[in-house]
Amino acid sequence: MTDIDCHAEQLDEVEALQAIFPDEIELTCDDAGQVELSLLVSPDLAGELGDKPLLLRAAAPPDEAPEISGGGYPSSGSAPGVPDVKNTVSQDKPRLGRSVSGQHAYAECEVRQLPPVQLQLKLPAGYPASAPPDFRLFCSWIDVGALSSLCQSLDDHWEQAEGSAIIYTWVEALRVEVLEFILKGPGSSDRATLTLESSDSCSVEADPRAVSECGTPMQTLQDLLLYDKGKGLDIWMQQQHVCNVCFSEHPGSHFVLLGGCSHSFCKHCVKAMAQIHVTEGSIAELLCPEVDCRAEIAPSALTQVLDEQGYERWQTLKLRKALTTANLVLCPRCEENGLETPVLPDPVDEEDEAMPVARCERCGYVFCAKCLSLYHGKEPCLAPEERAQQAAMRRLGTAQSVAEKRKLKREAQKGYLVCVDVGEDMLPIDAAGHSTEDRDSVAEGDKVIAVHAGVPDKLTGRALWDAKFDNICDLPTVLMESARPISIRLVRTRADAAIERVRQRRLMEELLTLKEIARESQPCPQCKVRVHRTAGCNHMHCSQCRAHFCYRCGAQMDSEDPYAHFKTGKCPTFDDAEVRRIAAQERQPGFVDHELQRLRAEFGDQRDLFLQFQQANGMQTAHAGGRGNVAARRRMGDVPCPTCGQWNGRVGNLNHIRCGMCRNSFCGHCRRRIHGVISHHYRGENACPQHFRAPE
């Protein structure tokens, strides 16, 4: 067989291999025209072990052996940021332990995928007629002694099939023998175990074609664990999963790993939740939706669902929360210029009555660290209205207002148009072209720079009169004799006065807005963020710092028992106006206030007071009505809780209901309590429907 015939057979064999192993083969050619290729041979662990994982074990040298007592790391559970899915991802860290004698340390972990063995081939001119392929074996977890035995096995296969295509036979032989190497390790009959060894400990002569890339057994063990996690995540991304928020099924690539825990939800639900909390500023509630988890969502997950503006706002809110915890404050002047400069206030002597002073290194602003206004020494902090006025004055004097001032000057130089239509009186203009009185938008002293024919929206052609080209003496004649309508262009001669009027107007609007906010809100006693109450009791829970305080007096309350503040008699749980609003709302047919009923059941004294108020005003109580009231509730889709009997309304038309009294989940269709994963109750044969259909 000539070299040309051999080369043709090589190309035919390579084409067949590409069809059989499309993802595992890589083909190249050297300068001499010889064919070079690389094949990845992966052991079929799933086909041999089924659902059982492979146990890896590595001996730790004495200088690396940690002090271990009682077993070390947990044997299962996925790492933070990796979905916890059965048969996909193994454990987070290796288990550490010692031998019975206590002199030898070891580490072990479970995996389901191993990196492939790489077979590099160069086909000589005489292959397959007379010469075998030149090959090398690479592996990151098999020691050099075992790889040398695999090289000898490939040589034996060539001797048996010399003169024919051998590459496919080698690949299948490698796949089988690598799996045998894994299974022959020490272990129980029902547990496959692979012991990792260092290549330096090999006692047999190494084959130069065997290249072992494994380092120390401990490092190899960690590398294999990371590889297993990566492959498991790739498999998980390709599978279909149910989102436990919307109960919809999506591929794993449409899910977001929360990062702080092993849970994941579809991008649509995570995006909606993140946008709501970031927009409202309640980033403390940006937690895992799982009730038993509530871990914080990692920034890597937020970057996938928030746009650039939303993510910057989240970072700003996060920074402010951290500064509050660290006793730092933001410079108010820099903040109004679009910058965020944290400042550490100077320490204050306990005997000194002066307020804490803060000095900004960036802009040099010296301010009170308590009220963020100009430093006032031993004087008491300014009232909220005075602080708002200072803040408004700073905002109007910033670089942004300077830009607005320049814009107003440019607009003043450009001028403005005033239309004089048929039958209207001409503007009073003196001989110098200036307006002699205020009229509508025209101020006294404004100067005429041009006169155009037509209305301002339809100006065409050259101006009837232009101050740049025409004589000022011709202006009165043009104004009086030109056919109506005409448009007169004027410029402000008192631009500074106009700018000052705009500044004063904006200052007044700013002060009125801040005054209204101060009147309708209460500052949090811990982070000073103003909180506005729309309805409900006087117990407030700050969404920024999670502090509990009273909306009526502003005092901070105990987080363990916040309602103890109302039992002292200083402040009522509900204001009189709120009681009257709730009473009027409850008189509407079919209305049930679940939160109010929960508070009544928890605080008996407040509940009795409200019942007395209802009886004194001739109102119907929430428990009155008998069978007719129950029938009306059922028609509306309300369902009593099977645990505590509390009536609960549905969210939309979902059959999954969470009781407002005992906080237990139950099904609105079968009236049974739901344990475990909510979505499992609505899946499978004879399962309850997920959505409620109202009777017609």
C-alpha positions as CSV (number, residue, x, y, z in Angstrom):
1,M,0.0,0.0,0.0
2,T,1.5,3.3,-1.1
3,D,1.7,6.4,1.1
4,I,-1.1,8.0,-1.0
5,D,-3.4,5.1,-0.2
6,C,-2.5,5.2,3.5
7,H,-3.2,8.9,3.6
8,A,-6.6,8.4,2.0
9,E,-7.5,5.7,4.5
10,Q,-6.4,8.0,7.3
11,L,-8.8,10.7,6.1
12,D,-11.6,8.2,5.8
13,E,-11.0,7.0,9.4
14,V,-10.9,10.6,10.7
15,E,-14.1,11.4,8.9
16,A,-15.8,8.4,10.6
17,L,-14.4,9.4,14.0
18,Q,-15.8,12.9,13.6
19,A,-19.2,11.4,12.9
20,I,-19.0,9.1,16.0
21,F,-17.4,11.6,18.4
22,P,-18.4,15.0,17.2
23,D,-17.8,16.8,20.6
24,E,-14.8,14.8,21.7
25,I,-12.5,15.1,18.7
26,E,-10.2,17.9,17.6
27,L,-8.4,17.6,14.2
28,T,-5.1,19.5,13.2
29,C,-2.4,19.0,10.5
30,D,1.3,19.7,10.9
31,D,3.6,21.3,8.3
32,A,4.6,17.9,6.8
33,G,1.0,17.0,6.0
34,Q,0.7,14.4,8.7
35,V,-2.7,14.2,10.4
36,E,-2.8,15.1,14.1
37,L,-5.9,14.7,16.2
38,S,-6.9,14.7,19.9
39,L,-9.7,12.6,21.5
40,L,-11.3,13.0,24.9
41,V,-12.2,9.7,26.5
42,S,-14.7,10.0,29.5
43,P,-15.5,7.1,31.8
44,D,-19.2,6.2,31.9
45,L,-19.7,6.4,35.6
46,A,-23.5,6.9,35.3
47,G,-23.8,3.7,33.2
48,E,-21.8,1.7,35.7
49,L,-22.8,3.1,39.0
50,G,-26.3,4.4,38.3
51,D,-27.5,6.9,40.9
52,K,-24.6,6.1,43.3
53,P,-21.7,8.6,43.4
54,L,-18.1,7.7,43.3
55,L,-16.1,8.1,46.5
56,L,-12.7,9.8,46.1
57,R,-10.1,9.5,48.8
58,A,-6.8,11.2,49.2
59,A,-4.1,10.9,51.9
60,A,-3.0,14.1,53.5
61,P,0.7,14.5,54.4
62,P,1.4,15.1,58.1
63,D,2.4,18.8,57.6
64,E,-1.0,19.4,55.8
65,A,-3.2,17.3,58.1
66,P,-5.6,19.6,60.0
67,E,-6.7,19.0,63.6
68,I,-9.9,17.1,63.3
69,S,-12.3,16.0,65.9
70,G,-15.6,14.2,65.3
71,G,-15.7,14.0,61.5
72,G,-15.1,17.5,59.9
73,Y,-17.2,18.9,57.2
74,P,-20.7,17.7,56.4
75,S,-21.0,14.9,53.9
76,S,-23.6,16.5,51.6
77,G,-25.2,19.8,50.7
78,S,-24.4,22.0,47.9
79,A,-22.2,25.1,48.0
80,P,-23.7,28.6,48.2
81,G,-24.6,29.8,44.7
82,V,-25.0,26.3,43.3
83,P,-28.5,24.8,42.9
84,D,-29.2,22.0,45.3
85,V,-30.4,19.3,42.9
86,K,-30.3,15.6,43.4
87,N,-27.8,13.6,41.2
88,T,-26.4,16.8,39.8
89,V,-24.1,18.4,42.3
90,S,-22.2,16.6,45.1
91,Q,-20.9,18.1,48.3
92,D,-19.3,21.5,49.1
93,K,-16.1,20.5,50.8
94,P,-14.2,17.2,51.3
95,R,-14.8,15.3,54.5
96,L,-11.7,15.2,56.7
97,G,-10.8,12.4,59.0
98,R,-8.1,10.2,60.6
99,S,-7.3,6.6,60.6
100,V,-8.1,4.4,63.5
101,S,-4.6,4.8,64.9
102,G,-4.9,8.6,64.5
103,Q,-1.5,8.9,62.8
104,H,-2.7,9.3,59.2
105,A,-5.1,11.9,57.9
106,Y,-7.3,11.6,54.8
107,A,-9.9,13.5,52.9
108,E,-12.8,12.1,50.9
109,C,-15.7,13.4,48.8
110,E,-18.4,12.1,46.4
111,V,-18.5,13.0,42.7
112,R,-20.5,11.9,39.7
113,Q,-18.3,13.1,36.9
114,L,-14.6,12.8,36.2
115,P,-12.4,14.7,33.7
116,P,-11.7,12.8,30.5
117,V,-8.5,11.1,29.5
118,Q,-6.9,12.9,26.5
119,L,-5.4,10.8,23.7
120,Q,-3.2,12.8,21.4
121,L,-2.4,11.0,18.0
122,K,-0.1,11.7,15.1
123,L,-0.6,9.4,12.1
124,P,2.7,8.5,10.3
125,A,2.9,8.0,6.5
126,G,2.8,4.2,6.9
127,Y,-0.3,4.1,9.0
128,P,-2.4,1.8,8.9
129,A,-0.4,-0.5,6.6
130,S,2.8,-0.9,8.6
131,A,3.2,1.7,11.3
132,P,1.1,2.4,14.4
133,P,0.0,5.9,15.4
134,D,2.3,7.9,17.6
135,F,0.3,8.7,20.7
136,R,0.5,10.3,24.2
137,L,-1.9,9.9,27.1
138,F,-2.7,12.9,29.4
139,C,-4.8,12.7,32.6
140,S,-5.2,15.0,35.7
141,W,-6.2,12.3,38.2
142,I,-4.5,9.0,37.1
143,D,-0.9,8.5,38.3
144,V,1.9,7.9,35.9
145,G,2.1,4.2,36.7
146,A,-1.5,3.5,35.8
147,L,-1.1,5.6,32.6
148,S,2.0,3.6,31.6
149,S,-0.1,0.4,31.9
150,L,-2.8,1.9,29.6
151,C,0.0,2.7,27.1
152,Q,1.1,-0.9,27.1
153,S,-2.5,-2.1,26.6
154,L,-2.8,0.1,23.5
155,D,0.4,-1.4,22.1
156,D,-1.0,-4.9,22.7
157,H,-4.2,-4.0,20.8
158,W,-2.1,-2.7,17.8
159,E,-0.1,-6.0,17.7
160,Q,-3.4,-7.9,17.5
161,A,-4.9,-5.7,14.7
162,E,-1.8,-4.6,12.8
163,G,-2.6,-3.3,9.3
164,S,-6.1,-2.1,10.1
165,A,-7.6,1.1,11.5
166,I,-7.0,1.1,15.2
167,I,-8.1,4.5,16.7
168,Y,-11.7,3.6,17.4
169,T,-10.6,0.3,19.1
170,W,-8.1,2.3,21.2
171,V,-10.8,4.7,22.3
172,E,-13.3,2.0,23.4
173,A,-10.5,0.0,25.1
174,L,-9.4,3.1,27.0
175,R,-13.0,3.8,28.1
176,V,-13.4,0.2,29.5
177,E,-9.9,0.0,31.1
178,V,-10.2,3.5,32.8
179,L,-13.5,2.4,34.2
180,E,-11.9,-0.9,35.4
181,F,-9.1,1.1,37.0
182,I,-11.7,3.2,39.0
183,L,-13.7,0.1,40.1
184,K,-10.8,-2.0,41.2
185,G,-10.0,0.4,44.0
186,P,-10.5,-0.6,47.7
187,G,-14.1,-0.2,48.9
188,S,-17.2,-2.1,50.0
189,S,-19.3,-4.2,47.6
190,D,-21.9,-1.5,47.2
191,R,-19.5,1.5,47.2
192,A,-17.0,2.3,44.4
193,T,-13.9,4.1,45.8
194,L,-11.0,5.6,44.0
195,T,-7.8,6.4,46.0
196,L,-5.8,9.3,44.6
197,E,-2.0,8.9,44.7
198,S,0.9,11.2,43.8
199,S,2.9,10.5,40.7
200,D,6.1,10.8,42.7
201,S,5.1,7.6,44.6
202,C,5.1,5.4,41.5
203,S,7.7,2.5,41.8
204,V,7.5,1.2,38.2
205,E,9.3,2.7,35.3
206,A,7.2,5.4,33.6
207,D,6.4,5.2,29.9
208,P,7.5,8.5,28.2
209,R,4.1,8.6,26.4
210,A,2.2,8.8,29.8
211,V,1.8,12.3,31.1
212,S,0.2,12.6,34.5
213,E,-0.8,16.1,35.4
214,C,-1.9,15.4,39.0
215,G,-0.1,17.2,41.8
216,T,-0.5,16.3,45.4
217,P,-3.5,14.1,46.2
218,M,-5.2,16.8,48.3
219,Q,-4.9,19.3,45.4
220,T,-6.2,16.8,42.9
221,L,-9.1,16.0,45.2
222,Q,-10.1,19.7,45.2
223,D,-9.7,20.0,41.5
224,L,-12.0,17.0,40.8
225,L,-14.6,18.4,43.2
226,L,-14.6,21.7,41.3
227,Y,-14.9,19.9,38.0
228,D,-17.8,17.8,39.3
229,K,-19.6,21.0,40.4
230,G,-19.1,22.7,37.0
231,K,-20.3,19.7,35.1
232,G,-23.3,19.2,37.4
233,L,-24.2,22.9,36.9
234,D,-24.1,22.5,33.1
235,I,-26.4,19.5,33.3
236,W,-28.8,21.4,35.7
237,M,-28.9,24.3,33.2
238,Q,-30.2,22.0,30.5
239,Q,-32.9,20.4,32.6
240,Q,-36.5,21.7,33.2
241,H,-37.3,23.0,36.7
242,V,-40.3,24.5,38.5
243,C,-40.0,28.0,40.0
244,N,-41.4,27.9,43.5
245,V,-42.7,31.5,43.2
246,C,-44.8,31.4,40.0
247,F,-45.0,27.6,39.7
248,S,-44.0,27.8,36.1
249,E,-41.6,25.4,34.4
250,H,-38.4,26.8,32.7
251,P,-35.0,25.4,31.7
252,G,-32.2,26.0,34.2
253,S,-30.6,28.6,31.9
254,H,-33.7,30.8,32.7
255,F,-33.1,30.6,36.4
256,V,-31.0,32.9,38.7
257,L,-28.8,31.4,41.4
258,L,-29.3,33.6,44.4
259,G,-25.7,33.1,45.5
260,G,-26.2,33.5,49.2
261,C,-27.9,30.0,49.4
262,S,-28.5,27.1,47.1
263,H,-31.9,28.2,46.0
264,S,-32.8,29.5,42.5
265,F,-35.8,31.0,40.9
266,C,-36.8,32.1,37.4
267,K,-35.4,35.4,36.2
268,H,-38.8,37.0,35.8
269,C,-39.7,36.5,39.5
270,V,-36.3,37.5,40.8
271,K,-36.3,40.6,38.6
272,A,-39.7,41.7,39.7
273,M,-38.8,41.2,43.4
274,A,-35.5,43.1,43.0
275,Q,-37.0,46.0,41.1
276,I,-39.8,46.5,43.8
277,H,-37.4,46.5,46.7
278,V,-34.7,48.6,45.1
279,T,-37.3,51.2,43.9
280,E,-39.0,51.4,47.3
281,G,-35.6,51.3,49.1
282,S,-36.4,48.2,51.2
283,I,-33.2,46.3,50.3
284,A,-33.3,44.7,53.7
285,E,-36.2,42.6,52.4
286,L,-34.3,41.5,49.3
287,L,-33.9,38.0,50.6
288,C,-34.4,34.4,49.4
289,P,-38.2,33.8,49.0
290,E,-38.0,30.4,50.6
291,V,-39.6,30.8,54.1
292,D,-37.1,28.5,55.8
293,C,-34.1,30.2,54.2
294,R,-34.3,34.0,53.9
295,A,-30.6,34.3,53.0
296,E,-29.4,37.6,51.4
297,I,-29.2,37.7,47.6
298,A,-25.7,38.0,46.3
299,P,-24.6,41.0,44.1
300,S,-23.8,38.5,41.3
301,A,-27.5,37.5,41.1
302,L,-28.6,41.2,41.1
303,T,-26.4,42.1,38.2
304,Q,-28.4,39.5,36.1
305,V,-31.8,41.1,36.7
306,L,-31.2,44.8,37.4
307,D,-30.2,47.4,34.8
308,E,-27.3,49.7,35.4
309,Q,-29.3,52.4,37.0
310,G,-31.1,50.0,39.3
311,Y,-27.9,48.3,40.4
312,E,-26.3,51.7,41.2
313,R,-29.2,52.5,43.3
314,W,-28.9,49.2,45.1
315,Q,-25.2,49.9,45.8
316,T,-26.1,53.4,47.1
317,L,-28.7,52.0,49.5
318,K,-26.3,49.3,50.6
319,L,-23.6,51.8,51.3
320,R,-25.9,54.0,53.3
321,K,-26.9,51.0,55.4
322,A,-23.3,50.1,56.0
323,L,-22.4,53.6,56.9
324,T,-25.2,53.7,59.5
325,T,-24.0,50.5,61.0
326,A,-20.4,51.8,61.1
327,N,-21.3,55.2,62.6
328,L,-20.3,57.1,59.4
329,V,-22.3,59.8,57.7
330,L,-22.4,61.1,54.1
331,C,-21.3,64.6,53.4
332,P,-24.6,66.5,52.5
333,R,-22.9,68.9,50.2
334,C,-21.1,66.2,48.2
335,E,-24.3,64.1,48.1
336,E,-26.2,67.0,46.5
337,N,-23.4,67.3,43.8
338,G,-23.9,63.6,42.9
339,L,-21.0,62.3,45.0
340,E,-20.9,60.0,48.0
341,T,-18.2,60.9,50.5
342,P,-18.3,59.0,53.8
343,V,-17.1,61.0,56.8
344,L,-16.2,59.8,60.2
345,P,-17.3,62.3,62.9
346,D,-14.7,63.5,65.4
347,P,-14.9,61.9,68.8
348,V,-16.9,63.9,71.4
349,D,-16.0,64.1,75.1
350,E,-18.9,62.9,77.3
351,E,-18.5,66.0,79.5
352,D,-18.6,68.3,76.4
353,E,-22.1,69.6,75.5
354,A,-21.1,70.3,71.9
355,M,-22.6,68.4,69.0
356,P,-20.3,65.9,67.1
357,V,-18.6,67.7,64.2
358,A,-17.8,66.1,60.8
359,R,-15.3,67.5,58.3
360,C,-15.4,66.4,54.7
361,E,-12.0,66.0,53.2
362,R,-13.3,66.3,49.6
363,C,-15.2,69.6,49.7
364,G,-14.1,71.0,53.1
365,Y,-17.7,71.2,54.4
366,V,-18.0,71.3,58.2
367,F,-21.3,70.1,59.5
368,C,-23.1,68.6,62.4
369,A,-23.0,64.8,62.4
370,K,-26.3,64.5,64.1
371,C,-28.6,66.8,62.0
372,L,-26.3,67.2,58.9
373,S,-26.7,71.0,58.9
374,L,-24.1,73.6,59.3
375,Y,-22.1,73.0,62.5
376,H,-23.7,74.9,65.4
377,G,-21.5,74.1,68.3
378,K,-23.4,73.8,71.6
379,E,-26.5,75.3,70.1
380,P,-29.4,72.8,69.7
381,C,-29.9,71.2,66.3
382,L,-32.1,73.1,63.9
383,A,-35.7,72.4,63.4
384,P,-36.7,70.2,60.5
385,E,-38.0,73.2,58.5
386,E,-34.7,75.1,59.0
387,R,-32.7,72.1,58.0
388,A,-34.8,71.6,54.9
389,Q,-34.3,75.3,54.0
390,Q,-30.5,74.8,54.3
391,A,-30.6,71.7,52.1
392,A,-32.7,73.5,49.5
393,M,-30.3,76.5,49.4
394,R,-27.3,74.1,49.0
395,R,-29.1,72.3,46.1
396,L,-29.8,75.6,44.4
397,G,-26.1,76.6,44.7
398,T,-24.6,73.5,43.4
399,A,-22.9,72.9,40.0
400,Q,-26.2,71.7,38.6
401,S,-27.9,75.0,39.3
402,V,-24.9,76.8,37.7
403,A,-25.5,74.7,34.5
404,E,-29.1,75.7,34.6
405,K,-28.1,79.4,35.0
406,R,-26.0,79.1,31.9
407,K,-28.9,77.5,30.1
408,L,-31.1,80.4,31.0
409,K,-28.5,82.9,29.8
410,R,-28.3,81.1,26.5
411,E,-32.1,81.2,26.2
412,A,-32.1,84.9,27.1
413,Q,-29.6,85.6,24.3
414,K,-31.6,83.7,21.8
415,G,-34.8,85.6,22.8
416,Y,-38.4,84.7,22.7
417,L,-41.3,85.4,20.3
418,V,-44.5,87.4,20.9
419,C,-47.3,87.3,18.3
420,V,-49.5,90.4,17.5
421,D,-52.6,89.1,15.7
422,V,-55.2,90.9,13.7
423,G,-57.2,93.4,15.9
424,E,-54.7,93.2,18.8
425,D,-52.9,96.3,20.1
426,M,-49.2,96.8,19.3
427,L,-46.7,96.3,22.1
428,P,-45.5,99.7,23.6
429,I,-42.0,100.1,22.1
430,D,-39.9,103.2,22.6
431,A,-37.6,104.7,20.0
432,A,-34.6,102.6,21.2
433,G,-36.6,99.4,20.6
434,H,-37.3,98.6,24.3
435,S,-40.6,97.6,25.9
436,T,-42.0,100.4,28.1
437,E,-44.3,98.2,30.3
438,D,-44.9,94.7,31.6
439,R,-47.5,92.8,29.5
440,D,-48.1,89.0,29.8
441,S,-44.7,87.4,29.2
442,V,-43.0,90.7,28.1
443,A,-41.1,92.5,30.9
444,E,-40.3,96.2,31.0
445,G,-37.0,96.9,29.3
446,D,-36.9,93.8,27.0
447,K,-35.4,94.7,23.6
448,V,-36.7,94.0,20.1
449,I,-34.1,92.2,17.9
450,A,-36.3,91.1,15.0
451,V,-39.8,91.3,13.4
452,H,-41.2,88.4,11.4
453,A,-44.3,88.0,9.2
454,G,-46.8,85.3,10.4
455,V,-47.3,83.4,13.6
456,P,-44.4,81.9,15.6
457,D,-45.0,78.3,14.4
458,K,-44.9,79.3,10.7
459,L,-42.0,81.7,10.2
460,T,-40.6,81.6,6.7
461,G,-38.2,83.8,4.7
462,R,-36.2,86.8,5.7
463,A,-37.3,88.9,8.7
464,L,-39.2,92.1,8.1
465,W,-36.7,93.9,10.3
466,D,-33.5,92.7,11.9
467,A,-31.4,94.7,14.4
468,K,-28.2,93.3,12.8
469,F,-28.8,94.6,9.4
470,D,-31.6,97.3,9.5
471,N,-31.7,100.8,11.0
472,I,-33.4,101.2,14.4
473,C,-35.3,104.2,13.0
474,D,-37.2,101.9,10.7
475,L,-38.6,99.8,13.5
476,P,-41.7,101.9,14.3
477,T,-42.7,102.0,10.7
478,V,-42.3,98.2,10.3
479,L,-44.4,97.6,13.4
480,M,-47.2,99.9,12.4
481,E,-47.5,99.2,8.7
482,S,-46.8,95.5,8.5
483,A,-49.7,93.2,7.8
484,R,-51.0,91.2,10.8
485,P,-50.2,88.7,12.2
486,I,-46.5,89.5,12.9
487,S,-44.1,87.9,15.4
488,I,-41.7,90.1,17.4
489,R,-38.5,88.6,18.8
490,L,-37.3,90.1,22.1
491,V,-34.4,89.4,24.5
492,R,-34.3,89.8,28.2
493,T,-32.2,92.8,29.3
494,R,-32.5,91.8,32.9
495,A,-31.4,88.1,32.7
496,D,-30.1,88.1,36.3
497,A,-33.4,89.2,37.6
498,A,-35.2,86.5,35.6
499,I,-32.8,83.8,36.9
500,E,-33.3,85.1,40.4
501,R,-37.1,84.8,40.0
502,V,-36.7,81.2,38.8
503,R,-34.4,80.5,41.7
504,Q,-36.8,81.9,44.3
505,R,-39.7,79.9,42.8
506,R,-37.8,76.7,42.9
507,L,-36.6,77.4,46.4
508,M,-40.2,77.9,47.5
509,E,-41.4,74.8,45.8
510,E,-38.6,72.8,47.4
511,L,-39.4,74.1,50.9
512,L,-43.1,73.5,50.5
513,T,-42.4,69.9,49.4
514,L,-40.1,69.2,52.3
515,K,-42.5,70.8,54.7
516,E,-45.3,68.6,53.5
517,I,-43.1,65.5,53.8
518,A,-42.1,66.4,57.3
519,R,-45.7,67.0,58.2
520,E,-46.9,63.6,56.8
521,S,-44.0,61.4,58.0
522,Q,-42.0,60.4,61.0
523,P,-38.2,59.9,61.0
524,C,-36.8,56.6,62.0
525,P,-35.0,57.1,65.4
526,Q,-32.1,54.9,64.2
527,C,-31.3,55.8,60.6
528,K,-33.3,59.1,60.3
529,V,-35.1,58.0,57.1
530,R,-38.6,59.5,57.0
531,V,-41.4,56.9,57.0
532,H,-44.9,57.7,55.7
533,R,-47.8,55.7,57.0
534,T,-50.7,55.1,54.7
535,A,-52.9,52.9,56.9
536,G,-52.7,50.6,59.9
537,C,-51.5,50.8,63.5
538,N,-48.8,53.0,65.0
539,H,-46.2,50.2,65.0
540,M,-43.7,51.0,62.2
541,H,-40.9,48.7,60.9
542,C,-38.2,50.7,59.1
543,S,-37.3,49.0,55.7
544,Q,-33.8,50.5,55.8
545,C,-32.4,49.5,59.2
546,R,-35.1,47.1,60.4
547,A,-35.8,49.2,63.5
548,H,-39.2,49.2,65.3
549,F,-40.6,52.5,66.4
550,C,-43.9,54.2,67.3
551,Y,-45.3,56.4,64.6
552,R,-47.1,58.6,67.1
553,C,-44.3,59.6,69.5
554,G,-41.2,58.5,67.4
555,A,-39.8,56.3,70.2
556,Q,-37.8,53.2,69.3
557,M,-39.5,49.9,70.4
558,D,-38.1,46.6,71.5
559,S,-37.8,44.3,68.5
560,E,-38.6,41.2,70.6
561,D,-41.9,42.7,71.9
562,P,-42.7,45.9,70.0
563,Y,-46.3,46.1,71.2
564,A,-45.3,46.3,74.8
565,H,-44.9,50.0,74.1
566,F,-48.7,50.4,73.6
567,K,-49.5,48.4,76.8
568,T,-48.0,51.2,79.0
569,G,-50.9,53.5,78.0
570,K,-48.7,56.3,76.5
571,C,-49.7,55.7,72.9
572,P,-52.7,53.8,71.5
573,T,-52.2,51.0,69.0
574,F,-54.6,52.8,66.6
575,D,-55.4,56.5,66.3
576,D,-59.0,57.6,66.5
577,A,-59.0,58.7,62.8
578,E,-57.7,55.3,61.8
579,V,-60.3,53.5,63.9
580,R,-63.1,55.4,62.2
581,R,-61.6,54.7,58.8
582,I,-61.3,50.9,59.5
583,A,-64.9,50.9,60.9
584,A,-66.2,52.6,57.7
585,Q,-64.3,50.2,55.6
586,E,-65.6,47.2,57.5
587,R,-69.1,48.3,56.9
588,Q,-68.6,47.6,53.2
589,P,-70.0,44.1,52.3
590,G,-67.6,41.3,52.2
591,F,-64.6,43.1,53.7
592,V,-62.3,41.2,56.0
593,D,-59.1,42.9,57.5
594,H,-56.9,39.9,58.2
595,E,-54.1,41.9,59.7
596,L,-56.4,43.7,62.1
597,Q,-58.0,40.5,63.2
598,R,-54.6,39.1,63.9
599,L,-53.7,42.1,66.1
600,R,-57.0,41.8,67.9
601,A,-56.4,38.1,68.7
602,E,-52.9,38.9,69.9
603,F,-53.7,41.9,72.0
604,G,-56.9,41.4,73.9
605,D,-57.1,44.8,75.6
606,Q,-57.0,46.6,72.2
607,R,-59.5,44.2,70.8
608,D,-62.0,44.8,73.6
609,L,-61.6,48.5,73.2
610,F,-62.4,48.3,69.5
611,L,-65.4,46.0,70.2
612,Q,-66.7,48.5,72.7
613,F,-66.3,51.2,70.0
614,Q,-68.2,49.1,67.5
615,Q,-71.1,48.5,70.0
616,A,-71.3,52.1,71.0
617,N,-71.6,53.2,67.4
618,G,-74.1,50.5,66.4
619,M,-71.7,48.7,64.0
620,Q,-71.7,45.0,63.1
621,T,-68.8,43.0,64.5
622,A,-66.5,40.9,62.4
623,H,-67.9,37.7,63.8
624,A,-71.6,38.5,63.4
625,G,-73.7,37.3,60.5
626,G,-74.2,33.5,60.9
627,R,-74.6,31.2,57.9
628,G,-75.4,34.0,55.5
629,N,-72.0,35.7,56.2
630,V,-70.2,32.3,55.7
631,A,-72.0,31.7,52.4
632,A,-71.0,35.2,51.2
633,R,-67.4,34.5,52.1
634,R,-67.4,31.2,50.2
635,R,-68.9,32.9,47.1
636,M,-66.0,35.3,47.2
637,G,-63.5,32.5,47.4
638,D,-62.5,32.9,51.0
639,V,-61.4,29.8,52.8
640,P,-61.1,29.0,56.6
641,C,-57.7,27.9,57.8
642,P,-57.8,24.1,58.8
643,T,-55.4,24.9,61.7
644,C,-56.8,27.9,63.4
645,G,-60.1,28.5,61.6
646,Q,-59.3,32.0,60.5
647,W,-60.9,33.1,57.2
648,N,-58.4,34.0,54.5
649,G,-58.8,35.6,51.1
650,R,-57.0,34.4,48.0
651,V,-54.2,36.0,46.2
652,G,-55.7,36.3,42.7
653,N,-57.1,32.9,41.9
654,L,-54.4,30.7,43.5
655,N,-55.4,27.8,45.6
656,H,-52.3,28.1,47.7
657,I,-53.2,30.3,50.8
658,R,-51.0,31.4,53.7
659,C,-53.0,32.0,56.8
660,G,-52.7,35.5,58.2
661,M,-53.2,34.3,61.8
662,C,-51.1,31.1,62.2
663,R,-48.9,31.6,59.1
664,N,-49.4,28.0,58.0
665,S,-49.8,27.2,54.3
666,F,-52.9,25.2,53.1
667,C,-54.8,24.3,49.9
668,G,-58.0,26.2,49.2
669,H,-59.3,23.3,47.2
670,C,-58.9,20.3,49.6
671,R,-58.8,22.4,52.8
672,R,-55.7,20.6,53.9
673,R,-52.4,21.9,55.3
674,I,-49.4,21.8,53.0
675,H,-46.1,20.5,54.3
676,G,-42.8,20.8,52.5
677,V,-42.5,22.2,48.9
678,I,-45.7,24.0,47.9
679,S,-45.5,23.1,44.2
680,H,-45.4,19.3,45.0
681,H,-49.0,19.5,46.3
682,Y,-50.3,20.5,42.8
683,R,-48.3,18.1,40.7
684,G,-48.9,14.5,39.7
685,E,-52.0,12.4,39.2
686,N,-55.2,13.3,41.1
687,A,-53.5,16.5,42.4
688,C,-55.4,19.6,43.4
689,P,-55.8,22.3,40.8
690,Q,-53.4,25.1,41.2
691,H,-56.0,27.8,40.4
692,F,-59.4,28.5,41.8
693,R,-62.4,28.8,39.5
694,A,-65.2,30.9,41.0
695,P,-68.8,29.5,40.7
696,E,-70.9,31.1,38.1
